[in-house]
Amino acid sequence: MNIAIIAAAGKSMRMKGIDKIETIVCGKPLILHTLAPFLASKKIDHIIITCNSENKKRLQKIFSAKKFSNIYLVLGGESRFDSVKNGFLYAEKNFKLSPDSTILFHNSGNVLVTQEEIETSMQLAKTSGACIIARPVSDTLKKINDKNLITRSEDRSSMLHAETPQTFRYDILKKAYNKAEKDHMEFTDEAQLIEHLGLPVSWTLASTFNRKITTQHDLEYTKYLIEKTGAQRLVYGLGTDTHLFDKSSKKSLTLCGIKIPGI
């Protein structure tokens, strides 16, 4: 069984109160753009969305209109860590998970994730136990001290910028959550749970547009990509078709409203 947990319980503090996932783009809320590749994947059995008390009813309205049968809303907690853990606990309680079941964690703000990224991370997590989507750091990294002064540059060759989904085998994730609870630890992403357990995490390359929306500028750029570049997952192409005309029947062909007489 494969479960996707979508984090959507944030209060959008850096967005000045604008709930980015409810922003309408190309006629539908951004959350539906985020969900599209998860719903398209035949490998995803259930989708759990963590929400907050303010957006729960609005999200219920969005999803009820679409009549989704495999989406579940779960109230989050005080932090992202608490929220996605609530989603994990809901999955444990309501679904029959086996040791090799996979749990995917995804930020609702990573709107342009692809189905290929989702399924690749699942495949790698099955074998390695843990896999995240990431990209190599291309910027120069500077270390600062407590006086906010730069002290040195870091070697970026061994650095990655983590994105989502982050995918884990259930048996390993369960152990990681148990250890974090025992040690009273919280983390900013799920890969750190596995790191804290002392196990390695594999990674696969993030697609070009799979980046989290954090600021208003990020939101505007994502809207631009969806509206102007076809990133809303419409595919365009050219094709040919051949028709045989029967002289004896004197039938014509109507193509795109144009009547073409038989030869």
C-alpha angles and dihedrals in degrees: 000000000000122000127189118205113197116199109221102141097099122119094223092235092164089050092059092247097312109136098221096195091063094051110121114237123170090353100309139074117269091243088068090053088052092049096046098090092042091053091045093053114092088201095068112086102179137009121210117193118196111213139171131243091261101052100032097092093044091051091047089055092050094049097041089056089057093044095223112183100194103047121101128186118217126181113245130218140240094290137027088254091056093044098054090041088058087054090050092050090049090054091050092050099044107032134054101245121189124202091261095047111121126228118200122199116200135175112234086218091065089083101164100054113141131229088237091058091049095050095040091053090050092051093049093045090055090062104029098032095233135040134170135189111243145149131217115263110253099180126085109257121218128197117217131195131223089279091059092249124136112248103174147341120256125228104253095189091089096039129103132191105225121222132165154304097064110187132196141177109250097235092055095042092052091054090047094052091048092052093046090052092048091050093042091237131153126189139198094230136019095245088069089062089062092043089053088053088057096246128126123249122215123214141202128201118274118232118252097259100036098109129133119253106233106147137036088256090055090052094050091048092051091049089051092051092050096044101038110027104040094251087139083088099257111147122209128195148145127248142173132226130192126209129190115221119212110216093196095056094046088213120160131214123237111204121176089343094308117120113222114192121226118257 
